[in-house]
Amino acid sequence: MKTTLSTLAMAAAVFGAAPAVAAPEAYALDASHSQVLFSYNHLGYSTTHGMFSGFEGEIVFDAEDPAASSVTVSMPTRSMMTGWEARFEHFMSEDFFGAGEDDMITFTSTGIEVTGEDTALITGDLTLNGITRQVVLDATLNAASTHPMEGREWLGFDATTTLIRSDYDLGMFAPAIGDEVLVEISIEAGKSE
């Protein structure tokens, strides 16, 4: 579900937001301003929310050939925040992730389709709970400019996708508890120094 955070940065490059350069440029995710939110229906009574943060990733942007750009992201499964310790422990149990301290969620982009001046569909491989599946992020470039405090090029993106949790062997209690999980990503990335 955390999938996806750094892929949004790649979208900015695709939209021509980064300054034109002769060689590919690397951008590092700003983990302090990047989150992956997820939500699902709980028995028809409410929408339950959670979040991942504290992940790492890099975007390599090729201004001359944006389709040749790439993005990779990784985050610990146990970085999930649910707001309730018992829910977190249940999600980390064998009923769901069975997650140890070293278990990771990863995303690697495989393609980009520009759909507008500041929008794109970003396809990539999401590995979640040891299962890899292709996902498509509907991404929007929010801003591309010199960061007022960092003094270097900065990108900001939002993206959404929907995952089917049973596709990742996380389907306990489905369909009573929603099998569809809405994923909302908001990230920032700064040009590597």
C-alpha positions in Angstrom: 0.0 0.0 0.0 2.9 2.3 0.6 3.7 1.6 -2.8 3.9 4.1 -4.3 5.1 7.2 -2.9 8.3 7.9 -5.0 6.6 7.1 -8.3 4.8 10.4 -8.1 8.0 12.3 -8.3 8.7 10.7 -11.6 5.5 12.1 -12.8 6.8 15.6 -12.3 9.7 14.9 -14.5 7.4 13.5 -17.2 5.5 16.7 -17.2 8.6 18.7 -17.9 8.7 20.3 -14.4 12.3 19.7 -13.8 14.8 22.0 -15.5 16.1 20.7 -18.8 19.5 19.0 -18.4 21.7 16.9 -20.6 22.0 14.0 -18.2 19.6 12.2 -16.0 19.1 13.9 -12.6 18.5 12.1 -9.3 15.8 13.2 -6.8 15.6 11.8 -3.3 12.3 11.4 -1.5 11.7 13.8 1.5 10.5 11.2 4.0 9.4 13.9 6.4 6.9 15.2 3.9 5.8 12.0 2.2 3.0 9.7 3.2 0.9 6.9 1.9 -2.6 6.8 3.3 -5.0 3.9 3.0 -8.6 3.4 3.8 -11.2 0.6 3.6 -14.8 -0.1 4.5 -15.4 -1.6 7.9 -18.5 -3.8 7.8 -20.5 -0.9 6.2 -20.3 1.1 9.4 -17.3 3.3 8.9 -14.2 4.0 6.8 -11.0 2.9 8.6 -7.8 4.8 7.8 -4.1 4.1 8.2 -0.8 5.5 7.0 2.8 4.5 6.1 5.7 7.0 6.3 9.4 7.0 6.8 10.2 5.4 3.5 13.2 5.8 1.2 13.3 6.2 -2.5 15.0 7.7 -5.5 13.8 9.1 -8.8 16.2 9.2 -11.7 14.7 11.7 -14.2 15.8 11.9 -17.8 14.6 15.3 -19.1 15.4 14.4 -22.7 13.5 11.1 -22.6 11.1 11.1 -19.6 9.9 7.6 -20.4 13.4 6.4 -19.7 13.2 7.8 -16.1 12.9 5.4 -13.2 11.7 5.4 -9.6 12.3 3.0 -6.7 10.7 3.1 -3.2 11.0 0.9 -0.1 9.5 1.1 3.3 9.3 -1.2 6.3 6.0 -3.0 6.6 6.1 -2.3 10.4 6.1 1.5 9.6 2.3 1.2 9.3 0.4 3.5 11.6 -3.2 2.6 12.5 -4.0 4.8 15.5 -4.8 1.8 17.6 -2.1 -0.6 18.9 -4.3 -3.7 18.9 -5.2 -3.2 15.2 -1.5 -2.7 14.3 -0.5 -5.9 16.1 -3.3 -7.8 14.4 -2.2 -6.5 11.0 1.4 -7.6 11.7 0.2 -11.0 12.9 0.0 -14.2 10.8 -3.6 -13.3 10.0 -2.3 -10.6 7.7 1.3 -9.6 7.1 3.1 -11.9 9.5 5.7 -9.0 9.4 9.1 -9.2 11.0 11.4 -6.2 11.6 13.1 -6.6 8.2 10.0 -7.1 6.0 9.7 -4.4 3.3 7.2 -3.0 0.9 8.7 -2.0 -2.4 7.7 -0.3 -5.6 9.6 -0.1 -8.9 8.3 1.8 -11.9 8.0 0.1 -15.2 6.3 2.7 -17.4 4.7 6.1 -17.7 1.8 7.4 -19.8 1.4 11.2 -19.8 -2.3 12.0 -19.8 -2.2 15.9 -19.5 -0.1 18.9 -18.7 0.4 17.9 -15.1 -1.0 14.3 -15.0 0.2 10.8 -15.8 -0.5 7.2 -15.2 2.6 5.5 -13.7 2.8 1.7 -13.9 5.0 -0.3 -11.6 5.6 -3.5 -9.7 4.4 -3.4 -6.1 5.7 -6.0 -3.7 3.5 -6.3 -0.7 3.4 -9.2 1.8 5.9 -11.1 -0.4 3.7 -10.9 -3.5 4.5 -8.8 -6.6 1.7 -7.3 -8.7 1.5 -4.5 -11.3 -0.3 -1.4 -10.1 -1.1 1.9 -11.9 -0.9 5.2 -10.1 -3.1 8.1 -11.2 -0.6 10.9 -10.5 -0.7 14.7 -10.5 2.2 17.1 -10.3 1.4 19.7 -7.6 4.6 21.9 -7.8 8.1 22.0 -9.3 10.3 24.8 -8.2 13.2 25.9 -6.1 12.4 25.0 -2.5 12.2 28.2 -0.4 14.2 26.7 2.5 16.3 24.0 0.9 17.4 26.3 -2.0 17.4 23.5 -4.6 15.0 22.0 -7.1 12.0 20.3 -5.5 9.0 18.4 -6.7 5.6 17.6 -5.1 3.0 15.0 -6.2 -0.3 13.4 -5.3 -1.4 10.0 -6.6 -4.1 7.5 -6.1 -4.7 3.8 -6.8 -7.0 1.0 -5.5 -5.6 -2.3 -4.3 -7.4 -5.6 -3.8 -6.0 -6.8 -0.5 -6.9 -10.4 -1.2 -4.5 -10.2 -4.2 -1.7 -9.9 -1.7 -2.9 -12.7 0.6 -4.4 -10.1 3.0 -8.0 -11.0 2.5 -9.1 -12.1 6.0 -12.8 -11.1 6.7 -13.4 -10.1 3.0 -15.9 -9.2 1.7 -17.5 -8.2 5.0 -14.5 -5.9 5.6 -13.8 -4.3 2.3 -11.5 -6.1 0.0 -10.8 -2.8 -1.9 -8.2 -0.5 -0.3 -8.0 3.1 -1.5 -4.4 4.3 -1.5 -3.7 8.0 -1.5 -0.1 9.2 -1.9 1.4 12.6 -1.3 5.2 13.1 -1.7 8.0 15.6 -2.0 11.4 14.9 -3.5 14.5 17.1 -3.7 17.2 17.1 -6.2 20.1 15.1 -4.9 23.2 17.1 -3.9 
